[in-house]
Amino acid sequence: MIRLQRRGRTNDPSFRVILVESKRGPKSGNYLELRGSYEPRTDRIALEGERIKHWISKGAQVSDTVHNLLISQKVIEGKKKNVLPRKSP
């Protein structure tokens, strides 16, 4: 699974884009590969697109937020996914 791992101080988040087994949590530290970074406060996104495409072709699932980042960086084609929770009636 390709997902985000939160790094940084309180109220100053930064994220790593990591490849991890789906059974493991992102905080375990036992990820297979580090494939990029994302800093939302400065909108700095650094992704290794070719390597991410390689893992997607091998069958790696992508989290919704990483999917949206890949589309915004034009690494993959498609529509963005809504990651916000549904409003309850």
N, CA, C and O atoms as a MOPAC input file, in Angstrom:
PM7 MOZYME 1SCF
protein

 N      0.84200 1    -1.17500 1     0.00000 1
 C      0.00000 1     0.00000 1     0.00000 1
 C      0.89200 1     1.24400 1     0.00000 1
 O      1.89500 1     1.29500 1     0.71200 1
 N      0.52600 1     2.22700 1    -0.78800 1
 C      1.24400 1     3.49900 1    -0.82400 1
 C      0.40200 1     4.49400 1    -0.04200 1
 O     -0.74400 1     4.76400 1    -0.39900 1
 N      0.97500 1     5.03700 1     1.02700 1
 C      0.21100 1     5.92000 1     1.91400 1
 C      1.11400 1     6.98200 1     2.51700 1
 O      2.32100 1     7.00600 1     2.27200 1
 N      0.50900 1     7.86600 1     3.31300 1
 C      1.25900 1     8.93700 1     3.95600 1
 C      1.65900 1     8.53600 1     5.37500 1
 O      0.92500 1     7.83200 1     6.06900 1
 N      2.84000 1     9.00100 1     5.79200 1
 C      3.29500 1     8.83900 1     7.16600 1
 C      3.54800 1    10.23600 1     7.71900 1
 O      4.34300 1    10.99400 1     7.16300 1
 N      2.87600 1    10.57300 1     8.80600 1
 C      2.98300 1    11.92500 1     9.35800 1
 C      4.30800 1    12.09700 1    10.07300 1
 O      4.73600 1    11.23000 1    10.83600 1
 N      4.94300 1    13.21300 1     9.82100 1
 C      6.19400 1    13.59300 1    10.46100 1
 C      6.03700 1    15.03400 1    10.93300 1
 O      5.04300 1    15.68100 1    10.60300 1
 N      6.98100 1    15.53900 1    11.68500 1
 C      6.96300 1    16.94600 1    12.05400 1
 C      6.43100 1    17.18700 1    13.44500 1
 O      5.97500 1    16.27400 1    14.13400 1
 N      6.50200 1    18.45500 1    13.84100 1
 C      6.08200 1    18.85500 1    15.18400 1
 C      4.58400 1    19.07200 1    15.24800 1
 O      3.87400 1    18.97300 1    14.24700 1
 N      4.12900 1    19.36800 1    16.44000 1
 C      2.73100 1    19.71700 1    16.64500 1
 C      2.41200 1    20.98900 1    15.86800 1
 O      3.17700 1    21.95300 1    15.90500 1
 N      1.29800 1    20.99000 1    15.17500 1
 C      0.82300 1    22.11000 1    14.35300 1
 C      1.76600 1    22.46500 1    13.20100 1
 O      1.61900 1    23.52900 1    12.60000 1
 N      2.71700 1    21.60900 1    12.88500 1
 C      3.60700 1    21.82100 1    11.74000 1
 C      3.81500 1    20.47700 1    11.03200 1
 O      4.90100 1    19.90300 1    11.09700 1
 N      2.77700 1    19.98000 1    10.36000 1
 C      2.87200 1    18.63500 1     9.78900 1
 C      3.69800 1    18.59400 1     8.51700 1
 O      3.74100 1    19.54900 1     7.74200 1
 N      4.34100 1    17.47500 1     8.33000 1
 C      4.92500 1    17.12200 1     7.04600 1
 C      4.73600 1    15.61800 1     6.91400 1
 O      4.63800 1    14.90300 1     7.91200 1
 N      4.68500 1    15.15200 1     5.69100 1
 C      4.35200 1    13.75800 1     5.45500 1
 C      5.37300 1    13.11600 1     4.53500 1
 O      5.94800 1    13.77400 1     3.66800 1
 N      5.59200 1    11.82400 1     4.73200 1
 C      6.37000 1    11.01400 1     3.81800 1
 C      5.39700 1    10.16400 1     3.01900 1
 O      4.37500 1     9.72200 1     3.54400 1
 N      5.70900 1     9.93600 1     1.75900 1
 C      4.94700 1     8.99400 1     0.95000 1
 C      5.73200 1     7.68800 1     0.99800 1
 O      6.84500 1     7.60200 1     0.48000 1
 N      5.13700 1     6.66800 1     1.62900 1
 C      5.86000 1     5.41700 1     1.85000 1
 C      5.11300 1     4.24600 1     1.23100 1
 O      3.90800 1     4.30600 1     0.98700 1
 N      5.85500 1     3.19500 1     0.98900 1
 C      5.29300 1     1.93200 1     0.54500 1
 C      5.38200 1     0.98200 1     1.72900 1
 O      6.47300 1     0.68800 1     2.21700 1
 N      4.22800 1     0.50100 1     2.19200 1
 C      4.17700 1    -0.33700 1     3.38800 1
 C      3.18300 1    -1.46400 1     3.15200 1
 O      2.25100 1    -1.31600 1     2.36000 1
 N      3.37400 1    -2.58700 1     3.83100 1
 C      2.40100 1    -3.67100 1     3.73200 1
 C      1.07600 1    -3.19600 1     4.30100 1
 O      1.05000 1    -2.42100 1     5.25800 1
 N     -0.02300 1    -3.65700 1     3.71800 1
 C     -1.33900 1    -3.15200 1     4.11800 1
 C     -1.69300 1    -3.54200 1     5.54600 1
 O     -2.50400 1    -2.86200 1     6.17500 1
 N     -1.12000 1    -4.60100 1     6.07400 1
 C     -1.42200 1    -5.03500 1     7.44000 1
 C     -0.73300 1    -4.16900 1     8.48900 1
 O     -1.18100 1    -4.12100 1     9.63500 1
 N      0.33000 1    -3.49700 1     8.12400 1
 C      1.08900 1    -2.67600 1     9.06900 1
 C      0.58800 1    -1.24200 1     9.06800 1
 O      0.12400 1    -0.73400 1     8.04600 1
 N      0.68400 1    -0.60200 1    10.20700 1
 C      0.32700 1     0.80500 1    10.29800 1
 C      1.46100 1     1.67100 1     9.79400 1
 O      2.60300 1     1.21600 1     9.72600 1
 N      1.16600 1     2.90900 1     9.44200 1
 C      2.22000 1     3.78300 1     8.92700 1
 C      3.21900 1     4.20600 1     9.99800 1
 O      4.34300 1     4.58400 1     9.66800 1
 N      2.83800 1     4.15000 1    11.26900 1
 C      3.73800 1     4.58900 1    12.32800 1
 C      4.70700 1     3.50400 1    12.79000 1
 O      5.57300 1     3.77000 1    13.62400 1
 N      4.57600 1     2.28200 1    12.26200 1
 C      5.42900 1     1.19100 1    12.71600 1
 C      6.89000 1     1.41600 1    12.34800 1
 O      7.78300 1     0.90400 1    13.02200 1
 N      7.14400 1     2.17800 1    11.28400 1
 C      8.51200 1     2.44700 1    10.86500 1
 C      9.08200 1     1.36900 1     9.96700 1
 O     10.19300 1     1.52100 1     9.45800 1
 N      8.35400 1     0.28600 1     9.75900 1
 C      8.83300 1    -0.81100 1     8.92600 1
 C      8.27100 1    -0.68900 1     7.51800 1
 O      7.52200 1    -1.55700 1     7.06900 1
 N      8.62500 1     0.37500 1     6.82600 1
 C      8.14800 1     0.53500 1     5.45800 1
 C      9.17200 1    -0.03700 1     4.49200 1
 O     10.35200 1    -0.16300 1     4.82200 1
 N      8.70700 1    -0.38400 1     3.29000 1
 C      9.57900 1    -0.98500 1     2.29100 1
 C     10.40400 1     0.05800 1     1.55100 1
 O     11.61000 1    -0.11000 1     1.36700 1
 N      9.74300 1     1.14700 1     1.12400 1
 C     10.44400 1     2.19700 1     0.38500 1
 C      9.86400 1     3.55900 1     0.72700 1
 O      8.67500 1     3.69400 1     1.01800 1
 N     10.71700 1     4.55300 1     0.68700 1
 C     10.31800 1     5.95000 1     0.83300 1
 C     10.26200 1     6.53800 1    -0.57400 1
 O     11.27900 1     6.58000 1    -1.26700 1
 N      9.07300 1     6.99700 1    -1.00800 1
 C      8.87600 1     7.41100 1    -2.38800 1
 C      8.61400 1     8.88500 1    -2.56500 1
 O      8.38400 1     9.31600 1    -3.69600 1
 N      8.63400 1     9.69400 1    -1.50800 1
 C      8.43100 1    11.11700 1    -1.68900 1
 C      8.06400 1    11.79200 1    -0.39300 1
 O      8.07500 1    11.17800 1     0.67300 1
 N      7.73500 1    13.07800 1    -0.49900 1
 C      7.34800 1    13.85000 1     0.68400 1
 C      6.30300 1    14.88300 1     0.28300 1
 O      6.15700 1    15.23800 1    -0.88700 1
 N      5.58000 1    15.35300 1     1.30600 1
 C      4.51800 1    16.33100 1     1.09600 1
 C      4.46900 1    17.23300 1     2.31100 1
 O      4.35500 1    16.76100 1     3.44200 1
 N      4.55600 1    18.54600 1     2.07300 1
 C      4.46000 1    19.53200 1     3.14000 1
 C      3.26500 1    20.43000 1     2.84300 1
 O      3.35000 1    21.30000 1     1.97600 1
 N      2.15200 1    20.23400 1     3.54800 1
 C      0.93200 1    20.97800 1     3.21700 1
 C      1.00300 1    22.46900 1     3.52800 1
 O      0.29300 1    23.25200 1     2.89600 1
 N      1.82800 1    22.88500 1     4.47300 1
 C      1.87500 1    24.31000 1     4.81900 1
 C      2.57900 1    25.13500 1     3.74600 1
 O      2.26700 1    26.31100 1     3.56200 1
 N      3.51700 1    24.52800 1     3.04500 1
 C      4.21600 1    25.23800 1     1.97200 1
 C      3.81900 1    24.73600 1     0.59100 1
 O      4.31600 1    25.23900 1    -0.41600 1
 N      2.92300 1    23.74400 1     0.53300 1
 C      2.48700 1    23.11100 1    -0.71500 1
 C      3.65900 1    22.55100 1    -1.52200 1
 O      3.64400 1    22.58500 1    -2.75200 1
 N      4.66400 1    22.04200 1    -0.82900 1
 C      5.79900 1    21.41400 1    -1.50800 1
 C      5.52600 1    19.92000 1    -1.61100 1
 O      5.32300 1    19.24300 1    -0.60400 1
 N      5.52200 1    19.41700 1    -2.83900 1
 C      5.26700 1    18.00800 1    -3.09300 1
 C      6.43200 1    17.47500 1    -3.91100 1
 O      6.72700 1    17.98900 1    -4.99000 1
 N      7.08900 1    16.44900 1    -3.39900 1
 C      8.18500 1    15.80000 1    -4.11600 1
 C      7.86900 1    14.31100 1    -4.20000 1
 O      7.88100 1    13.61300 1    -3.18600 1
 N      7.58800 1    13.82500 1    -5.40500 1
 C      7.22700 1    12.42600 1    -5.60400 1
 C      8.13300 1    11.79900 1    -6.65200 1
 O      8.54000 1    12.46000 1    -7.60700 1
 N      8.44500 1    10.52200 1    -6.47000 1
 C      9.19000 1     9.76500 1    -7.46400 1
 C      8.16900 1     9.02600 1    -8.32500 1
 O      7.80300 1     7.88700 1    -8.03700 1
 N      7.72100 1     9.68800 1    -9.37700 1
 C      6.60700 1     9.19600 1   -10.17500 1
 C      6.84600 1     7.86100 1   -10.85000 1
 O      5.96000 1     7.00600 1   -10.85100 1
 N      8.02300 1     7.66000 1   -11.42400 1
 C      8.29400 1     6.41300 1   -12.13400 1
 C      8.28000 1     5.22200 1   -11.18400 1
 O      7.75700 1     4.15800 1   -11.51500 1
 N      8.85200 1     5.40600 1   -10.01300 1
 C      8.90600 1     4.31300 1    -9.03500 1
 C      7.50700 1     4.01100 1    -8.47800 1
 O      7.17300 1     2.85100 1    -8.23600 1
 N      6.69800 1     5.04700 1    -8.27800 1
 C      5.32700 1     4.85000 1    -7.80200 1
 C      4.51000 1     4.11600 1    -8.86300 1
 O      3.73900 1     3.21500 1    -8.53100 1
 N      4.67000 1     4.48900 1   -10.13400 1
 C      3.97900 1     3.78600 1   -11.21400 1
 C      4.39000 1     2.31300 1   -11.25100 1
 O      3.56100 1     1.43700 1   -11.49700 1
 N      5.67500 1     2.05000 1   -11.00700 1
 C      6.17100 1     0.67600 1   -10.98800 1
 C      5.43800 1    -0.14400 1    -9.93800 1
 O      5.00600 1    -1.26300 1   -10.21300 1
 N      5.29500 1     0.40700 1    -8.73300 1
 C      4.64000 1    -0.34100 1    -7.66000 1
 C      3.14000 1    -0.47600 1    -7.90000 1
 O      2.55100 1    -1.49100 1    -7.52700 1
 N      2.50900 1     0.52600 1    -8.51700 1
 C      1.08800 1     0.41200 1    -8.84200 1
 C      0.88800 1    -0.70300 1    -9.86400 1
 O     -0.08200 1    -1.45700 1    -9.77800 1
 N      1.81200 1    -0.81400 1   -10.84400 1
 C      1.70000 1    -1.89200 1   -11.83300 1
 C      1.91300 1    -3.26100 1   -11.20100 1
 O      1.41300 1    -4.25900 1   -11.71900 1
 N      2.64400 1    -3.32700 1   -10.09400 1
 C      2.83700 1    -4.59500 1    -9.37400 1
 C      1.64900 1    -4.93500 1    -8.48800 1
 O      1.59900 1    -6.02600 1    -7.92000 1
 N      0.67500 1    -4.00600 1    -8.35700 1
 C     -0.52700 1    -4.30000 1    -7.59300 1
 C     -0.65100 1    -3.54900 1    -6.28600 1
 O     -1.54000 1    -3.85600 1    -5.49100 1
 N      0.19800 1    -2.58500 1    -6.03800 1
 C      0.11200 1    -1.81500 1    -4.79200 1
 C     -1.11600 1    -0.91600 1    -4.81600 1
 O     -1.37700 1    -0.24000 1    -5.81100 1
 N     -1.86000 1    -0.90800 1    -3.73300 1
 C     -3.01500 1    -0.02200 1    -3.59400 1
 C     -2.52800 1     1.35500 1    -3.17400 1
 O     -1.48100 1     1.47900 1    -2.53900 1
 N     -3.27900 1     2.38400 1    -3.52300 1
 C     -2.91400 1     3.75800 1    -3.19200 1
 C     -4.00700 1     4.33300 1    -2.30300 1
 O     -5.19300 1     4.17400 1    -2.59300 1
 N     -3.61200 1     5.00500 1    -1.21600 1
 C     -4.61700 1     5.63400 1    -0.36200 1
 C     -5.27900 1     6.77900 1    -1.12100 1
 O     -4.73300 1     7.27400 1    -2.10700 1
 N     -6.45400 1     7.19700 1    -0.66200 1
 C     -7.21300 1     8.22000 1    -1.37900 1
 C     -6.45000 1     9.54100 1    -1.46600 1
 O     -6.44400 1    10.18200 1    -2.51700 1
 N     -5.81200 1     9.94900 1    -0.38100 1
 C     -5.08700 1    11.22200 1    -0.37500 1
 C     -3.87800 1    11.16700 1    -1.30100 1
 O     -3.61700 1    12.12300 1    -2.03200 1
 N     -3.14200 1    10.06700 1    -1.28000 1
 C     -1.99700 1     9.92800 1    -2.17900 1
 C     -2.47800 1     9.86500 1    -3.62800 1
 O     -1.81500 1    10.39100 1    -4.52100 1
 N     -3.61700 1     9.23000 1    -3.86700 1
 C     -4.21400 1     9.19000 1    -5.20700 1
 C     -4.45600 1    10.61500 1    -5.71400 1
 O     -4.13200 1    10.93500 1    -6.85800 1
 N     -5.02600 1    11.46600 1    -4.85900 1
 C     -5.28600 1    12.84900 1    -5.25100 1
 C     -3.98600 1    13.62100 1    -5.48800 1
 O     -3.92400 1    14.45800 1    -6.38900 1
 N     -2.94900 1    13.35100 1    -4.69100 1
 C     -1.65100 1    14.00200 1    -4.91100 1
 C     -1.04700 1    13.58100 1    -6.25200 1
 O     -0.49300 1    14.40700 1    -6.97800 1
 N     -1.15800 1    12.29800 1    -6.57200 1
 C     -0.60900 1    11.80600 1    -7.84100 1
 C     -1.32800 1    12.41900 1    -9.03200 1
 O     -0.70000 1    12.70500 1   -10.05100 1
 N     -2.62900 1    12.62300 1    -8.91900 1
 C     -3.36900 1    13.25600 1   -10.01200 1
 C     -2.98500 1    14.72600 1   -10.13300 1
 O     -2.82700 1    15.23100 1   -11.24500 1
 N     -2.83200 1    15.42000 1    -9.00800 1
 C     -2.47500 1    16.84600 1    -9.07700 1
 C     -1.06800 1    17.05100 1    -9.62800 1
 O     -0.78900 1    18.08700 1   -10.23100 1
 N     -0.17900 1    16.07900 1    -9.43300 1
 C      1.18400 1    16.16000 1    -9.97300 1
 C      1.29900 1    15.53400 1   -11.36300 1
 O      2.38900 1    15.46100 1   -11.93200 1
 N      0.14900 1    15.07600 1   -11.91100 1
 C      0.07100 1    14.49000 1   -13.24600 1
 C      0.93900 1    13.23800 1   -13.39100 1
 O      1.49000 1    12.97900 1   -14.46100 1
 N      1.05600 1    12.46900 1   -12.31200 1
 C      1.75600 1    11.18800 1   -12.37500 1
 C      0.82500 1    10.13600 1   -12.95700 1
 O      1.24700 1     9.30000 1   -13.75800 1
 N     -0.45200 1    10.17700 1   -12.55200 1
 C     -1.45800 1     9.27100 1   -13.09400 1
 C     -2.64200 1    10.08600 1   -13.59600 1
 O     -2.80200 1    11.25600 1   -13.24800 1
 N     -3.46500 1     9.45200 1   -14.41500 1
 C     -4.66200 1    10.09500 1   -14.94900 1
 C     -5.87400 1     9.61000 1   -14.16700 1
 O     -5.85400 1     8.51700 1   -13.60200 1
 N     -6.92600 1    10.41600 1   -14.13300 1
 C     -8.15600 1    10.00400 1   -13.49400 1
 C     -8.82600 1    11.15200 1   -12.77800 1
 O     -8.41300 1    12.30600 1   -12.89200 1
 N     -9.88000 1    10.81400 1   -12.02800 1
 C    -10.61100 1    11.81100 1   -11.26000 1
 C    -10.17000 1    11.73700 1    -9.80800 1
 O     -9.81400 1    10.67000 1    -9.30700 1
 N    -10.19900 1    12.87400 1    -9.14400 1
 C     -9.87500 1    12.90100 1    -7.72600 1
 C    -10.99200 1    12.25100 1    -6.91900 1
 O    -12.15400 1    12.25500 1    -7.32400 1
 N    -10.61600 1    11.69100 1    -5.76600 1
 C    -11.58300 1    11.05900 1    -4.87500 1
 C    -11.91400 1    12.00500 1    -3.74200 1
 O    -11.06000 1    12.77200 1    -3.29900 1
 N    -13.15100 1    11.95500 1    -3.26700 1
 C    -13.56200 1    12.76900 1    -2.13100 1
 C    -13.09700 1    12.07000 1    -0.85200 1
 O    -13.54500 1    10.96400 1    -0.54900 1
 N    -12.20100 1    12.71100 1    -0.10900 1
 C    -11.66500 1    12.09000 1     1.09600 1
 C    -12.34800 1    12.59000 1     2.36200 1
 O    -12.05300 1    12.10900 1     3.45600 1
 N    -13.25100 1    13.54500 1     2.22500 1
 C    -13.95300 1    14.05100 1     3.38400 1
 C    -15.07900 1    13.09800 1     3.77400 1
 O    -15.68600 1    12.47200 1     2.90400 1
 N    -15.36400 1    12.98000 1     5.06200 1
 C    -16.45000 1    12.07100 1     5.47200 1
 C    -17.80200 1    12.61800 1     5.04000 1
 O    -17.97800 1    13.82600 1     4.87800 1
 N    -18.76000 1    11.70300 1     4.85600 1
 C    -20.11000 1    12.12500 1     4.47500 1
 C    -20.79600 1    12.78800 1     5.64000 1
 O    -20.57500 1    12.42400 1     6.79500 1
 N    -21.63600 1    13.77000 1     5.33400 1
 C    -22.42600 1    14.41600 1     6.37800 1
 C    -23.52500 1    13.47100 1     6.82300 1
 O    -24.17200 1    12.82200 1     6.00100 1
 N    -23.72900 1    13.40000 1     8.12000 1
 C    -24.83200 1    12.56800 1     8.61100 1
 C    -26.11600 1    13.41600 1     8.64900 1
 O    -26.05900 1    14.61600 1     8.91600 1
 N    -27.26200 1    12.79400 1     8.38400 1
 C    -28.51300 1    13.56700 1     8.28100 1
 C    -28.98600 1    14.14500 1     9.57800 1
 O    -30.02100 1    14.81000 1     9.61600 1

